[in-house]
Amino acid sequence: MTRTVDLNADMGESFGSWSLGDDTGLLDIVTSANIACGFHAGDPDVMAATMKNAVVKDVGIGAHPGFPDLQGFGRRRMSVSYGTLGNMVRYQLGAAQAMARAAGGAVRHLKLHGALANMASEDIGMARACYQAALSVDPEIIVMVLAGTAQQQAAQEVGCNTACEIFADRAYNDDATLVDRSLPGAVIHDPAEAGRRMVEMVREGAIITASGKRIGTRIDTICLHGDTPAALAIAVAVRSALQDSGISLAKTNGAAL
């Protein structure tokens, strides 16, 4: 049976005069875009331009909320009450919806960024607070979750439309969380390796960890980080490897868990 997966990338992460990532190039390759909402990266002009380009390229638009941490790019952990956390998600999702609508599109999905995502992959209560907040704004939104983690458990509990995600350019721990970026081998820089890993994981229906452990999971979407130097090359390699293996690409519609 032919498999179909979504290929998504984080983007819209430039800010003012500072440019980060090749969003234009990535939008020719991916099927979904996770667009920064101004807290960890991005600004109104960057959001508007990225949303407009995504609409032109018929790429699915997603909100990519993170912690309010421009200097740390949202990758520093913060202690935030669930109530405040929920309002942070609502605020960023609302901004994304407005900018997408103005560009002639709509926000289809939501995916947590950086430290917020990593913490929610370990803490089901935190993930639940984020997803319930998003659903209070849009009950039909697709929630992208780190497959096999507390994020997936929380999404199942709240009953939302879900897309289970794996990463092309990150190594995994044996509990399905991502290897900390400070550790050797945490980020995959070789495009060929990234492509090979994704074909293997999709075919097996499993996350393959750094130790070789297999963790069975539904795989709906594959993520590429747009801020890495090899992002575009990895995107091309992953797309080609998947298609060469008979795996087709399309925007995710999510499904109940």
N, C-alpha and C positions, 0 to 999 in steps of 0.2 A: 504494500500500500504506500502510495506517495505521501510523504510528510510535508506539512506546510508550517513554517515558523515566521515570526515577525523578527525584523532586525532593527533594533533601536539604538539611538545615540544621544548622549547628553550634549546639549549645545545652548547657544544664546548666552554664553558665559563671559563674553567681553564686557568691558565697563568703561564708559567714557572714551578716553584716548587709548586705552589699553586693549589690545586685540588678543584673543585666545581661541585657538582652534580654527579649523577650516570648515565652517558650517556650510558654506556653499557647496564644497566638494562632497561633504557627507550627505547632504540632502539629495544628491544624485544616486546614492547607494542604499541608504536605509529606507525602511518603510514606516518608521515612527520616530518622532523627535521629542525628547524630554527637554523642555525649554525652561531655563532658570527664571525665577520670578522676582529677582531683585534683592533677596535676603543674603544668599551666599555668593551671588554673582549676577551679572546682567543689570540692565537699567531700562527705562521705558523705551528709549530709542532702539536699543538692541532687541528688546522683546518684540517691538513692532516690526522691525526689519526681518527678524527670524520667522515670526508668524506668517508674514506676507510671503516669504520665500517658500515656506512649507506648504502653504495653500497652492501656490503656483506649481510646485512639484508633486502635489497630491500625496503628501506625506502626513501621516496621522499626527496630530498635535497633542502633546501631553504637558501638564504642569509638573514642574520639578522643584518642589518646595524644600528648603533646607533651614538650618539655623541662621540667625542674623549675625553673620560672621564673614564680612567681605575680606578682611585681612587674612583670615585663615582658610578662605575658600570653603567654609562650611565643614571643614574636616577636623575641627576641634570639638570634643565632647562638651556638652553643656547640661547643667541641671535645671530643668524647667518643669513646672507643675503641669499636670495633664490638661488642666483648663486653659492655661496659657498656650500650651503646645497646640491644642485644638484650634484656638483662635489664630495662631500663626499659620496653620495649614489653611484655614478658611480665607484669611487675608490674601495669601499668595495665590490660592486657586481662583479667588475672585478677580485678582489682577490679570491672571492668565486668561480667564474667560472673556474679560473685557477686550483685551488686546487681540485675541483670536477672532472675536466677533467683528471688531473693526476691520480686520484684515480679510473678512469674508469667509472665515472658517469657524471651527468650534473645538473646544477641548474635549478629547475623547478619553484620555486616561490621566492618571496621577501616579507619580513615582517619587518616593522619598530620596533625598540626596545625602551623600557623604556620611558624616558622623550621625546625623539623625537616622539615616537608613540603617547604619551598623548597630546603633543602640536598639532600634526597633526590631532588628533581627534577633536580638537576645532577650528582649523584654516584651512579652505579649501584651501587657497592659499599656505600654507606650504605643505599640503598633495599633492597638484597638482604639486608643484616643485619637490618633491621626486619621484612621480610616473612618471612624464615626463622624469626625468633623467634616471630612470630604463628602461623605454621603449626606450630611445635613445640607450641603450646598447643591449637590447633584446626586440623587439616588441611583442614577443609571451609569455613573462614571466607572470606567474600567480601572481597577487598582492593580498596578504591577507590583508583585511581591518577590522578594528573594526566595527562590524555591527551597523548600525543605527547612525553613527557619520559623521562628516565632511570628514573622510577618505573615506567612502562609496560614498558620494556625489562627491568627487574629482575623484574617480575611474570611476564613471558613466560619468562624464564630458569628461575625456580623452579617454574613450571607451576601456579600457583595459580588459583583461581576469581577472576575479575577484573571490576571495573566501571570503565569509562573515564569520567572526570569532566571537565566543563567548568564555568566559573564565570559566574554571571549578573551579578555585581557587581564583577568585576575585569577590568582591561585586560591584554592579552597582548603579550609581546615576540615577535619573529619566530622564536624558537627554541621557542615554545610554553610558556615559563616566564611567570610573572606579573610584570607591571611592579611594581617596588619601590614600596611604599606611600608612601615619602617623595617620590615624583615626582608632578607634576601629572597628573591624569586616571587615576591608578592604580585608584581606586575609583569605581565607577559609582553615582551617587546618584539618578538619574532613573528611577523605576519604568517609565515607558513605554519608555525607551531600553533598559533591561534586558530587558523582554519582547520587543521587536523583535529585539534581538541574538540571543536564545536561539532564537526561531523560525527566524531566518536560518541560524544555525549547525546546528541539527538538520536542517533541510531540505537543506542543502548537504553535511552530513556532514563538516564542517570547522570548525576553530578559525579565527576571523577576528581577526587581530592589529590592534594600534593603527595600523599602517601600511597595513592593508588586505590583507595577505598571507593566503592560504588555506592551511591545513595540514590535509590530509585525515586523518580519524581516526574510529574507532568512538566513538559517544557513547551511553553507557548511563545517565548520571545528571548532573543539574545541581545545583550547590551555591549556597546563599545563606548569607551570613555573618550569624548571629543577633545579633551585637553592634553592627551599624551602626544609626544612628538610623532609617533608612528601611527596615529589614529587613522589617517586616510588609507595608508598602506594596509593596515590590519583590516579595515572595513572592506577593501577590495578583495583581499585574500579570503576572508571569511565568506563573503557573498559568493565568490567563485567556487570555493570548496564545497559549499552547501549545494549550489546549483549543479555542479559537476557530479555530485553524489545522488542526484535525483530529488533533492529537497527543495521545494519551492518556497518563495517568499511572498508574504502579504501582510497588510496591517492586521494586527490582532483584534478580534472581537471579544476576547475574553470568554469566560464561562464560569458557572458556579462550581465550587469545589465539592 
